[in-house]
Amino acid sequence: GESVGLHLPTLSVQEGDNSIINCAYSNSASDYFIWYKQESGKGPQFIIDIRSNMDKRQGQRVTVLLNKTVKHLSLQIAATQPGDSAVYFCAEIVSHSSASKIIFGSGTRLSIRP
Amino acid sequence: DARVTQTPRHKVTEMGQEVTMRCQPILGHNTVFWYRQTMMQGLELLAYFRNRAPLDDSGMPKDRFSAEMPDATLATLKIQPSEPRDSAVYFCASGLAGTSGVTDTQYFGPGTRLTVL
């Protein structure tokens, strides 16, 4: 499989605890945000998204919070499991009728302690 | 279970050689993206197609890289001539863009690991 060993910030969490992964975005015009999960040897996988007219969105065990004032995005994972071990990326999108601009964050590695 | 496929999964080549990477998007998707992932730069968007037309290739070195969609089921990324600095994992992703132009969920392929010696 394909993977890249990035020198990334690492968050170490006890199994069963909640995880919070943060992301600062750069463009105040960004109107759509996505969190991706990338497991070792695989491509990024969509987790959850949020539009700029919202400040919170919940999925199954995951919650995304958006603070447009400080251009900050967070991903909360409840009851972290070993299968959550991966690199997590945020992506910001500026929508245009012709071509949207997509920028990925550098990523955070989530490590689960048994 | 529909998924994006990419070939080859691994490619080792010598500097100066032509490299062609292929992607089959999910049937029915109208947007295709090419990304490059490296240790230093992370994930970068190289090019973006909608309905087979190139919309944005500003992230791609024009002198050596080219991206095309010969048909709706095939996207190609070519590097000619290849250089060692092109070594990276190249991902293709497909999605379905609505009339607003916003692409929602992108589905990524497994990637092609390219090594240029």
Interface residues (C-beta under 8 A of the other chain):
Chain A: G1 E2 S3 V4 G5 L6 H7 Y32 I34 G41 K42 G43 P44 Q45 F46 D49 F89 I93 S95 H96 S97 S98 A99 S100 K101 I102 I103 F104 G105 S106 G107
Chain B: V4 R9 F33 Q37 T38 M39 G42 L43 E44 L45 Y48 R50 L55 D56 A88 V89 F91 A93 S100 G101 V102 T103 D104 T105 Q106 Y107 F108 G109 P110 G111 T112 R113
